Structure formats: C-alpha cells, structure tokens
Amino acid sequence: MRKRELDKFRKALALQRDQLVGRAQAALSGDIHLDPDDFPDEIDTASSEVGLAFIGRLRERERGLLAKINAALTKIENGEYGECENCGEEIGLKRLEARPVARLCIECKSEQEKLERSMGG
C-alpha cells in the first residue's frame, strides 16, 4: 500500500477515534443516573431504565470499535495495515475504504461468516 493511502487511512481512523472519545467524554460529563424521586411511577422508572440500558449497549459497541480503531492505527505504525490476519494476503483497497478497521480479506471474512452461521452464532 502506498504512503499516501496509508496517510489517508491514518487520518480517517484518527478522526473517527477522536469523535468516539469526544462523545464518551461528553456522556461522562452529563448527568446519567436514576433518582427515584424524579419519576412519579414505576412505568416512568422502567422506561428510563430501558433507555439507560440501550445507551449502555451503544457505548459498549463504541468501546469495541475504539479498540479496533486503535489496533488498525498500531498496524499502520508497524507496517502491517492491510494484511489479512488469517491468510496474510492483502486486504483489498475497496474493502478497507468501506471498513478501515477490517482485519480479514473478503474471502476469509466470508468463510468466517459461513462458519459462524453453520455453528448458529
């Protein structure tokens, strides 16, 4: 992969990382807690708890994406970015443009998904 392409991916990944971290910091500075006195009945309390659980799941997904972004940035630094972790072949540029955190080439990813479907997961 050419230096210009690597720089483009490095900048895109760093921007995405900074946006995720910014959202996380904004959420932490917000007031996220349940005070029973704030809700007149059980339905309001349950609704708020469901909302907080949903936000928690979103944050967990963002945490996973942040780890993938950091791993991709490390691979760029180490000269390993764009190599399939399974077969060692180059991951196609189109795939990386669509998913810059991709760890597998399209063939290995397809095989992984087939295996997961056959195992019911």
MARKOL-348524 format. One line per field, with one value per residue: residue in three letters; x, y, z of N, C-alpha, C, O in turn. Coordinates in pm, whole numbers, plus 50000, padded with zeros to 5 digits. Each point is the difference from the previous one (the first is absolute). Example, Ala and Ser with C-alpha at 12.3 -4.5 7.8 and 13.67 -1.06 7.14 Angstrom:
residuo = (ALA, SER)
n_u = (51319, 49861)
n_v = (49431, 50107)
n_w = (50780, 49862)
ca_u = (49911, 50082)
ca_v = (50119, 50119)
ca_w = (50000, 50006)
c_u = (50090, 49923)
c_v = (50120, 50109)
c_w = (50000, 50073)
o_u = (50104, 50051)
o_v = (49998, 50111)
o_w = (50066, 50017)
END
This chain:
residuo = (MET, ARG, LYS, ARG, GLU, LEU, ASP, LYS, PHE, ARG, LYS, ALA, LEU, ALA, LEU, GLN, ARG, ASP, GLN, LEU, VAL, GLY, ARG, ALA, GLN, ALA, ALA, LEU, SER, GLY, ASP, ILE, HIS, LEU, ASP, PRO, ASP, ASP, PHE, PRO, ASP, GLU, ILE, ASP, THR, ALA, SER, SER, GLU, VAL, GLY, LEU, ALA, PHE, ILE, GLY, ARG, LEU, ARG, GLU, ARG, GLU, ARG, GLY, LEU, LEU, ALA, LYS, ILE, ASN, ALA, ALA, LEU, THR, LYS, ILE, GLU, ASN, GLY, GLU, TYR, GLY, GLU, CYS, GLU, ASN, CYS, GLY, GLU, GLU, ILE, GLY, LEU, LYS, ARG, LEU, GLU, ALA, ARG, PRO, VAL, ALA, ARG, LEU, CYS, ILE, GLU, CYS, LYS, SER, GLU, GLN, GLU, LYS, LEU, GLU, ARG, SER, MET, GLY, GLY)
n_u = (50084, 49857, 50201, 50019, 50061, 50218, 50116, 49986, 50126, 50210, 50031, 50002, 50188, 50168, 49979, 50047, 50219, 50100, 49959, 50125, 50206, 50012, 49979, 50188, 50147, 49955, 50060, 50216, 50036, 49953, 49803, 50182, 49795, 50031, 49865, 50045, 50163, 50170, 50004, 49876, 50103, 49861, 49793, 49920, 49913, 49795, 49831, 49955, 49867, 49781, 49884, 49940, 49809, 49810, 49925, 49882, 49784, 49855, 49929, 49828, 49796, 49891, 49897, 49799, 49820, 49914, 49872, 49784, 49863, 49926, 49825, 49795, 49904, 49897, 49791, 49845, 49924, 49835, 49863, 49867, 50043, 49802, 50091, 49985, 49829, 49851, 49921, 49924, 49805, 50060, 50019, 49824, 50102, 49949, 50124, 50202, 49987, 49983, 50192, 49977, 49791, 49951, 49879, 49787, 50136, 49997, 50201, 50180, 50006, 50066, 50221, 50110, 49986, 50142, 50214, 50045, 50023, 50200, 50120, 49927, 50187)
n_v = (49884, 50092, 50087, 50021, 49813, 49948, 50118, 49919, 49822, 50042, 50091, 49863, 49882, 50103, 50023, 49826, 49967, 50124, 49920, 49830, 50039, 50076, 49847, 49890, 50106, 49995, 49813, 49986, 50113, 49839, 50098, 49873, 50085, 49826, 50159, 49856, 50119, 49896, 49820, 50096, 49944, 49835, 50079, 50150, 49921, 49909, 50145, 50083, 49879, 50015, 50174, 49987, 49889, 50114, 50144, 49900, 49960, 50170, 50041, 49872, 50061, 50156, 49916, 49902, 50135, 50062, 49846, 49994, 50147, 49966, 49860, 50088, 50107, 49864, 49936, 50154, 50023, 49852, 50163, 50039, 50219, 49929, 49983, 49865, 50063, 50026, 50147, 50173, 49899, 50047, 50146, 49882, 50068, 49867, 49813, 50007, 49984, 49791, 49888, 50219, 49965, 50053, 49828, 50031, 49837, 50105, 49975, 50125, 50200, 50009, 49994, 50194, 50142, 49957, 50065, 50215, 50050, 49958, 50185, 50092, 50021)
n_w = (50000, 49856, 49947, 49778, 49891, 49983, 49847, 49790, 49942, 49935, 49797, 49821, 49961, 49895, 49778, 49867, 49954, 49842, 49794, 49922, 49924, 49790, 49835, 49942, 49866, 49780, 49892, 49937, 49811, 49849, 49969, 50038, 50019, 50136, 49922, 50164, 50096, 49897, 50133, 49838, 49810, 50073, 49971, 50145, 50192, 50003, 50010, 50202, 50132, 49953, 50081, 50216, 50036, 49963, 50155, 50162, 49951, 50029, 50206, 50062, 49930, 50122, 50180, 49963, 49987, 50197, 50099, 49935, 50100, 50209, 50008, 49963, 50172, 50144, 49946, 50053, 50210, 50035, 49928, 50177, 50005, 50080, 50205, 49822, 50131, 49834, 49849, 50121, 49952, 49789, 50171, 49931, 49813, 49828, 49987, 49905, 49777, 49919, 49967, 50042, 50077, 49787, 50081, 49930, 49928, 49804, 49901, 50053, 49899, 49785, 49961, 50021, 49826, 49830, 50020, 49955, 49781, 49906, 50049, 49807, 49876)
ca_u = (49916, 50080, 50004, 49887, 49881, 50014, 49973, 49855, 49937, 50043, 49922, 49859, 49987, 50024, 49881, 49893, 50035, 49979, 49856, 49949, 50049, 49927, 49864, 50009, 50027, 49879, 49904, 50046, 49978, 49855, 49945, 49931, 49968, 49858, 49958, 49859, 49912, 49977, 49898, 49878, 49949, 50088, 50012, 50101, 50128, 50036, 50031, 50132, 50098, 50016, 50080, 50138, 50056, 50027, 50119, 50112, 50036, 50065, 50135, 50080, 50035, 50099, 50125, 50057, 50048, 50120, 50109, 50035, 50066, 50135, 50077, 50032, 50104, 50124, 50045, 50057, 50132, 50089, 50011, 49922, 49862, 49954, 50030, 49901, 50053, 49982, 50079, 50117, 49987, 49960, 49857, 49972, 49986, 49856, 49952, 50053, 49929, 49867, 50015, 50143, 50047, 49995, 50117, 50002, 49964, 49859, 49984, 50007, 49883, 49886, 50015, 49971, 49856, 49938, 50025, 49917, 49862, 49983, 50007, 49887, 50041)
ca_v = (50116, 50122, 50089, 50092, 49926, 49978, 50127, 50023, 49912, 50045, 50120, 49963, 49924, 50091, 50084, 49918, 49977, 50124, 50021, 49906, 50043, 50123, 49965, 49933, 50102, 50079, 49918, 49990, 50127, 50014, 49949, 49876, 49921, 49987, 50042, 49957, 50114, 50067, 49930, 49987, 49863, 49892, 49997, 50099, 49946, 49892, 50060, 50061, 49891, 49943, 50098, 49994, 49873, 50017, 50086, 49917, 49909, 50081, 50033, 49877, 49985, 50102, 49958, 49898, 50067, 50075, 49903, 49964, 50116, 50006, 49889, 50035, 50104, 49932, 49926, 50097, 50034, 49884, 49958, 49877, 50035, 49952, 49857, 49913, 49931, 49857, 49940, 50082, 50071, 50139, 50030, 50089, 50142, 50031, 49950, 50088, 50128, 49979, 49964, 50019, 49916, 49861, 49919, 49884, 50024, 49967, 49854, 49944, 50048, 49922, 49866, 50013, 50017, 49870, 49914, 50048, 49963, 49856, 49968, 50065, 50118)
ca_w = (50000, 49988, 50116, 49992, 50043, 50144, 50067, 49992, 50098, 50133, 50033, 50016, 50124, 50112, 50011, 50055, 50140, 50074, 50013, 50100, 50131, 50031, 50043, 50131, 50102, 50016, 50075, 50138, 50067, 50018, 50125, 49968, 50118, 50028, 50134, 50011, 50022, 49871, 49923, 50080, 50011, 49958, 49854, 49966, 50045, 49910, 49871, 50012, 50012, 49866, 49925, 50046, 49954, 49857, 49991, 50043, 49890, 49896, 50047, 49992, 49857, 49970, 50063, 49913, 49879, 50037, 50007, 49862, 49940, 50056, 49943, 49861, 50003, 50038, 49882, 49906, 50054, 49990, 49861, 49980, 49966, 49870, 49986, 50062, 50117, 49984, 49892, 49973, 49872, 50011, 50003, 49889, 50029, 50008, 50131, 50103, 49990, 50056, 50142, 50027, 50110, 49957, 50034, 49911, 49860, 49976, 49993, 50136, 50074, 49953, 50057, 50142, 50016, 49971, 50116, 50109, 49971, 50014, 50143, 50064, 50077)
c_u = (50090, 49987, 49879, 49871, 50004, 49971, 49850, 49927, 50035, 49916, 49854, 49978, 50020, 49879, 49885, 50025, 49972, 49851, 49940, 50041, 49927, 49859, 50000, 50025, 49877, 49896, 50040, 49977, 49851, 49956, 49919, 49984, 49849, 49974, 49852, 49904, 49967, 49882, 49876, 49949, 50100, 50022, 50106, 50140, 50047, 50041, 50140, 50109, 50025, 50085, 50147, 50068, 50037, 50125, 50124, 50046, 50070, 50143, 50092, 50045, 50106, 50136, 50069, 50057, 50127, 50121, 50046, 50074, 50144, 50088, 50040, 50109, 50136, 50057, 50060, 50141, 50100, 50017, 49924, 49858, 49967, 50034, 49895, 50065, 49990, 50096, 50125, 49996, 49956, 49848, 49976, 49976, 49853, 49944, 50048, 49933, 49862, 50008, 50149, 50056, 50002, 50131, 50017, 49969, 49857, 49978, 50000, 49881, 49875, 50003, 49967, 49849, 49925, 50014, 49912, 49853, 49976, 50003, 49888, 50039, 50025)
c_v = (50124, 50089, 50094, 49932, 49975, 50128, 50031, 49916, 50044, 50121, 49966, 49924, 50090, 50091, 49923, 49973, 50124, 50030, 49908, 50043, 50127, 49972, 49934, 50102, 50086, 49923, 49990, 50130, 50027, 49935, 49875, 49919, 49996, 50040, 49965, 50116, 50075, 49941, 49977, 49856, 49899, 49997, 50101, 49949, 49890, 50054, 50062, 49894, 49933, 50093, 49997, 49869, 50008, 50084, 49921, 49905, 50075, 50033, 49879, 49975, 50101, 49965, 49894, 50060, 50078, 49908, 49959, 50113, 50009, 49888, 50030, 50107, 49941, 49923, 50094, 50036, 49886, 49950, 49873, 50027, 49950, 49856, 49920, 49923, 49848, 49941, 50079, 50075, 50144, 50013, 50103, 50143, 50040, 49956, 50093, 50137, 49989, 49974, 50008, 49913, 49851, 49928, 49882, 50043, 49951, 49848, 49937, 50045, 49923, 49860, 50002, 50011, 49870, 49907, 50042, 49964, 49851, 49956, 50068, 50124, 50112)
c_w = (50000, 50125, 50001, 50048, 50150, 50078, 50002, 50106, 50142, 50044, 50025, 50131, 50122, 50021, 50064, 50149, 50084, 50020, 50106, 50141, 50044, 50048, 50138, 50110, 50026, 50083, 50146, 50076, 50020, 50128, 49970, 50129, 50016, 50145, 50010, 50020, 49871, 49923, 50085, 50012, 49942, 49848, 49954, 50037, 49905, 49864, 50002, 50009, 49866, 49914, 50038, 49957, 49853, 49979, 50040, 49891, 49888, 50040, 49994, 49856, 49961, 50060, 49915, 49872, 50029, 50009, 49860, 49930, 50050, 49946, 49855, 49994, 50038, 49882, 49896, 50045, 49980, 49857, 49967, 49955, 49860, 49972, 50075, 50115, 49987, 49896, 49964, 49868, 50024, 50000, 49891, 50044, 50015, 50135, 50111, 49996, 50062, 50151, 50036, 50114, 49963, 50032, 49905, 49858, 49978, 49996, 50139, 50084, 49960, 50059, 50150, 50024, 49970, 50119, 50118, 49978, 50020, 50147, 50077, 50079, 49912)
o_u = (50103, 49901, 49943, 49920, 49899, 49933, 49947, 49912, 49914, 49952, 49940, 49903, 49928, 49962, 49931, 49907, 49942, 49960, 49917, 49918, 49965, 49953, 49912, 49941, 49972, 49931, 49915, 49974, 49962, 50075, 49881, 50091, 49926, 50054, 49919, 49883, 49906, 49951, 50008, 49930, 50103, 50107, 50080, 50096, 50116, 50097, 50076, 50107, 50114, 50089, 50087, 50118, 50104, 50086, 50106, 50120, 50096, 50091, 50118, 50114, 50094, 50103, 50122, 50107, 50092, 50110, 50120, 50094, 50093, 50119, 50113, 50089, 50103, 50121, 50098, 50093, 50118, 50071, 50031, 49922, 50080, 49971, 49965, 50106, 50067, 50075, 50087, 50091, 49955, 49931, 50074, 49942, 49965, 49919, 49923, 49979, 49952, 49912, 50070, 50121, 50023, 50108, 50106, 49924, 49945, 49896, 49916, 49949, 49919, 49897, 49935, 49947, 49902, 49904, 49943, 49930, 49896, 49945, 49989, 49927, 50036)
o_v = (50005, 49994, 50028, 50061, 50015, 49995, 50050, 50050, 49997, 50005, 50051, 50026, 49987, 50026, 50051, 50005, 49991, 50050, 50043, 49999, 50015, 50061, 50026, 49990, 50037, 50058, 50003, 49998, 50087, 49928, 50010, 49928, 50079, 49940, 50056, 49990, 50079, 50061, 49945, 49969, 50037, 49961, 49969, 50017, 49999, 49953, 49986, 50015, 49966, 49954, 50005, 50001, 49949, 49966, 50016, 49980, 49951, 49994, 50012, 49961, 49968, 50026, 50003, 49961, 50002, 50036, 49986, 49976, 50020, 50022, 49971, 49992, 50041, 49999, 49965, 50003, 50025, 49902, 49931, 49907, 50014, 49949, 50031, 49940, 49927, 49907, 49950, 50078, 50035, 49937, 50098, 50025, 50078, 50071, 50034, 50063, 50094, 50043, 49899, 49981, 49915, 50052, 49939, 50093, 49930, 49952, 49917, 49923, 49964, 49947, 49908, 49938, 49968, 49932, 49915, 49962, 49960, 49896, 49984, 50040, 50108)
o_w = (50068, 50073, 50106, 50070, 50069, 50103, 50099, 50069, 50088, 50113, 50095, 50071, 50099, 50114, 50088, 50081, 50108, 50105, 50079, 50091, 50117, 50096, 50082, 50108, 50114, 50083, 50089, 50121, 50079, 50065, 49970, 50041, 49943, 50093, 49926, 49963, 49997, 49906, 50110, 50096, 49943, 49954, 49913, 49925, 49960, 49940, 49905, 49941, 49968, 49927, 49914, 49965, 49958, 49918, 49939, 49979, 49941, 49918, 49969, 49976, 49927, 49939, 49983, 49955, 49918, 49956, 49975, 49925, 49921, 49975, 49960, 49917, 49947, 49978, 49933, 49919, 49976, 49977, 49903, 49979, 49907, 49892, 50113, 49984, 50074, 50030, 49929, 49970, 50109, 49920, 49989, 50106, 50088, 50060, 50090, 50103, 50064, 50076, 49995, 50009, 50086, 49975, 49995, 49977, 50085, 50045, 50031, 50082, 50085, 50042, 50050, 50092, 50068, 50038, 50068, 50094, 50053, 50036, 50122, 50091, 50047)
END
